[in-house]
Amino acid sequence: MHAFWVIAGATLGALLIGAGILHLIPKLGNGGRAASDALCRAPLLDVVITYFTVAPMFAGAILRGWRGLAGGIVGQVAALVVWTILSELAHPEARKGPRIIKFNNYLVGPVRNMLAVYITAIVTPLFWFTRMAEIAIYPALTALVGLPPYKSGEWVNVSRHKFSGLVGHDLIWCLYCDWMTGVWSLGSEMLRNVESFWCPIRFASDKKCANCRTDFPDLDGGWVDASASMSDVTRTLETMYKRDEKYHPWFGHPVRITVKGRELPDRELVAAPADGNGHADTD
């Protein structure tokens, strides 16, 4: 048990020190604010997230096996609780004002609300592994078959700490959702390319089609019917992909949107319905 408590205590201290450094950096003038902004976006955000989420578990497990893993997790939870208390004490006006936690506690009760919140934390490693797959695996698909690359920082970033009045419990869990939503959305975007490139066939289940069309819009925008033939599939692929194109994005990808044959700059892209060739009908 001695190793358990040592690792838990070391984790608690390391995470609180890390949090303190993150609070200090933006107060160091223009350079500090620039550094803080960089730490809030991938790829540097990936380092920060790793430090606070999975590194304590990995380090504990490597040092002392299951006891070390448990100690790392306990240290993480303790650091979260201590930081939450300190953050709320440092912002008494926000703590006493309108808050998300107050409403949710009223809505479902504090015990159920807090238990549910901490249950969501269990899947943090899943999101981390998803992010690692985006970094380590997807670029190979870009190099091999031309699936389009993405600027991760446009998806994987956090900004809710800048929202006025969001402190303590509300702040840390909103930052978690902030990061998680970007990671998951980027993964979904990558999977749209994968599905349309290799398997542009609608599902036989109408219910599944209805459930998936939001995340995979090509399902209703180009994939062939489940009762179609392989000839229909290959014709669709021939229509949507050309050998001389550098990248092969999903059918509704913004880079396919044109006005009278001219590709639009990012600032002009709109969610216009695509025609059979993946071009926006804007004439």
C-alpha positions in Angstrom: 0.0 0.0 0.0 3.0 2.3 0.5 3.6 2.4 -3.3 -0.1 3.2 -3.9 -0.1 6.2 -1.6 3.3 7.5 -2.9 2.1 7.4 -6.5 -1.3 8.9 -5.6 0.5 11.8 -3.8 3.0 12.3 -6.5 0.3 12.4 -9.1 -1.7 14.9 -7.0 1.3 17.2 -6.7 2.4 16.9 -10.3 -1.1 17.7 -11.7 -1.7 20.7 -9.4 1.7 22.1 -10.3 0.9 21.6 -14.0 -2.4 23.4 -13.5 -0.7 26.2 -11.7 1.8 26.6 -14.6 -1.1 26.8 -17.1 -2.8 29.5 -15.0 0.5 31.4 -14.8 1.6 31.4 -18.5 -1.1 33.8 -19.8 -0.1 36.3 -17.2 3.4 36.6 -18.6 2.7 39.4 -21.1 2.1 39.1 -24.8 4.5 36.1 -25.1 2.7 34.3 -22.3 -0.7 34.9 -23.9 0.6 33.6 -27.3 2.1 30.5 -25.6 -1.2 29.9 -23.7 -3.2 30.2 -27.0 -0.8 27.7 -28.6 -1.2 25.3 -25.7 -5.0 25.4 -26.2 -4.7 24.0 -29.8 -3.4 20.8 -31.2 -0.6 19.8 -31.5 0.5 21.3 -28.1 -2.9 20.6 -26.6 -2.3 16.9 -27.2 0.7 17.1 -24.9 -1.3 18.9 -22.2 -4.2 16.5 -22.4 -1.8 13.5 -22.3 -0.1 14.9 -19.2 -3.3 15.4 -17.3 -5.3 12.3 -18.5 -3.4 9.2 -19.4 0.2 9.9 -18.3 -0.5 9.3 -14.6 -2.1 6.0 -15.3 0.6 4.9 -17.7 3.4 6.0 -15.3 1.7 4.3 -12.3 1.2 1.1 -14.1 4.7 1.0 -15.4 6.2 1.7 -11.9 4.0 -0.5 -9.7 1.6 -2.4 -11.9 -2.1 -2.5 -10.8 -1.4 -0.7 -7.5 0.4 2.0 -9.4 -2.4 2.3 -11.9 -4.9 2.7 -9.1 -2.7 5.2 -7.3 -2.4 7.3 -10.5 -6.2 7.3 -10.9 -6.8 8.3 -7.2 -4.2 11.1 -7.6 -6.0 12.3 -10.7 -9.4 12.4 -9.0 -7.9 14.1 -5.9 -6.2 16.8 -8.1 -9.5 17.4 -9.9 -11.4 17.9 -6.6 -8.7 20.1 -5.1 -8.4 22.3 -8.2 -12.2 22.6 -8.4 -12.4 23.8 -4.8 -9.5 26.3 -5.3 -11.0 27.6 -8.5 -14.4 28.2 -6.9 -12.8 29.9 -3.9 -10.9 32.2 -6.1 -14.1 33.3 -7.9 -16.7 33.8 -5.2 -19.0 35.9 -7.3 -19.2 33.3 -10.1 -19.5 30.5 -7.5 -22.6 32.2 -6.0 -24.2 33.2 -9.2 -26.1 31.2 -11.8 -24.3 28.0 -12.7 -24.7 24.8 -14.7 -24.1 22.6 -11.7 -26.8 24.3 -9.7 -29.4 23.7 -12.4 -28.4 20.1 -13.0 -28.4 19.4 -9.3 -31.9 20.8 -9.2 -33.0 18.8 -12.2 -31.8 15.4 -11.3 -30.4 15.7 -7.8 -26.7 16.3 -6.8 -25.9 12.7 -6.2 -27.1 11.5 -9.6 -25.6 14.5 -11.3 -22.1 14.1 -9.8 -22.1 10.3 -10.3 -23.1 10.7 -13.9 -20.4 13.3 -14.5 -17.7 11.1 -13.1 -18.9 8.1 -15.1 -18.3 10.1 -18.3 -14.7 10.6 -17.2 -14.2 6.8 -17.5 -14.1 7.0 -21.3 -11.4 9.7 -21.3 -8.8 7.1 -22.4 -11.0 6.2 -25.3 -11.0 9.7 -26.6 -7.3 9.9 -26.1 -6.7 6.7 -28.1 -9.0 8.1 -30.8 -6.9 11.2 -31.0 -3.7 9.1 -31.2 -5.3 7.2 -34.1 -6.0 10.5 -35.9 -2.3 11.5 -35.4 -0.7 8.2 -36.2 -2.9 6.4 -38.6 -5.0 8.8 -40.7 -1.9 10.5 -42.3 -1.0 7.2 -43.8 -4.3 7.1 -45.6 -3.6 10.6 -46.9 -0.2 9.5 -48.3 -1.4 6.2 -49.7 -4.8 6.9 -51.3 -5.2 10.7 -51.0 -7.8 11.1 -48.3 -7.7 14.8 -47.6 -5.5 16.1 -44.7 -6.9 18.2 -41.9 -5.5 21.0 -39.7 -6.1 19.4 -36.3 -5.9 22.7 -34.5 -9.1 23.8 -36.2 -11.0 20.9 -34.6 -9.0 19.9 -31.5 -8.8 23.0 -29.3 -10.3 24.4 -26.2 -11.7 27.9 -25.6 -14.5 27.7 -23.0 -12.1 28.9 -20.2 -12.6 32.3 -21.8 -16.4 32.2 -21.1 -17.3 34.7 -18.4 -18.5 33.1 -15.1 -17.5 29.6 -16.0 -15.4 28.4 -13.0 -14.6 25.3 -10.9 -16.7 22.3 -11.5 -18.5 23.8 -14.5 -15.2 25.0 -16.1 -13.3 21.7 -15.9 -16.1 19.6 -17.3 -16.9 22.1 -20.0 -13.3 22.0 -21.1 -13.5 18.2 -21.1 -16.5 18.4 -23.4 -14.8 21.1 -25.5 -11.8 18.8 -26.2 -13.8 15.6 -26.6 -16.2 17.2 -29.1 -13.4 18.3 -31.3 -11.7 15.0 -31.2 -14.8 13.1 -32.0 -15.9 15.5 -34.7 -12.5 15.3 -36.4 -12.7 11.5 -36.3 -16.2 11.5 -37.8 -14.9 13.7 -40.6 -12.1 11.3 -41.3 -14.5 8.4 -41.3 -16.7 10.1 -43.9 -13.7 10.0 -46.3 -13.1 6.3 -45.5 -16.7 5.2 -46.0 -17.3 7.0 -49.3 -13.9 6.0 -50.7 -14.2 2.3 -50.0 -17.8 1.5 -49.3 -20.3 3.9 -51.0 -23.3 1.6 -50.5 -26.4 2.4 -48.5 -27.3 0.0 -45.6 -30.1 -2.4 -46.1 -31.7 -1.2 -42.9 -33.7 2.0 -43.4 -33.5 2.7 -39.7 -29.7 2.5 -39.7 -29.6 4.8 -42.8 -31.8 7.3 -40.9 -29.6 7.1 -37.8 -26.4 7.5 -39.7 -27.2 10.1 -42.3 -26.3 13.1 -40.1 -22.7 11.9 -39.5 -22.4 10.4 -43.0 -24.2 12.8 -45.3 -23.0 11.0 -48.4 -25.4 8.2 -47.4 -28.2 10.4 -48.9 -25.9 12.3 -51.2 -24.3 9.7 -53.5 -24.1 6.2 -52.0 -25.9 3.7 -54.2 -29.0 1.8 -53.0 -28.5 -1.5 -51.1 -30.4 -3.2 -54.0 -28.1 -1.7 -56.7 -25.4 -3.6 -58.6 -21.6 -3.5 -58.3 -21.7 -1.7 -61.7 -23.6 1.1 -60.0 -21.0 1.2 -57.3 -18.1 1.5 -59.7 -19.9 4.1 -61.8 -20.3 6.2 -58.6 -16.7 5.9 -57.8 -15.7 6.8 -61.3 -17.9 9.9 -61.1 -16.7 11.0 -57.7 -12.9 10.3 -57.9 -10.4 11.1 -60.6 -6.8 9.7 -60.8 -5.3 13.1 -61.5 -6.8 14.7 -58.4 -4.4 15.0 -55.4 -7.0 14.3 -52.8 -10.1 12.1 -52.7 -12.6 13.6 -50.2 -16.1 12.4 -49.3 -18.7 13.4 -51.8 -20.0 16.4 -49.9 -16.6 17.7 -48.7 -16.3 21.5 -48.9 -13.4 21.3 -51.4 -15.9 19.9 -53.9 -18.1 22.9 -53.7 -17.8 25.2 -56.7 -19.7 28.1 -58.2 -19.8 27.9 -62.0 -16.8 25.6 -61.8 -14.7 27.8 -59.6 -13.6 26.5 -56.2 -14.6 28.7 -53.3 -12.1 30.0 -50.7 -12.8 28.7 -47.2 -14.5 31.9 -46.1 -17.1 31.6 -48.9 -17.9 27.9 -48.4 -21.6 27.3 -47.7 -23.5 24.2 -46.9 -25.1 24.1 -50.3 -26.8 20.9 -51.6 -24.5 19.0 -54.0 -25.4 17.8 -57.4 -24.5 14.3 -58.6 -20.9 15.5 -59.2 -20.4 16.8 -55.7 -20.7 20.4 -56.9 -23.0 23.0 -55.3 -26.0 24.0 -57.4 -25.7 27.8 -57.0 -26.5 29.0 -60.5 
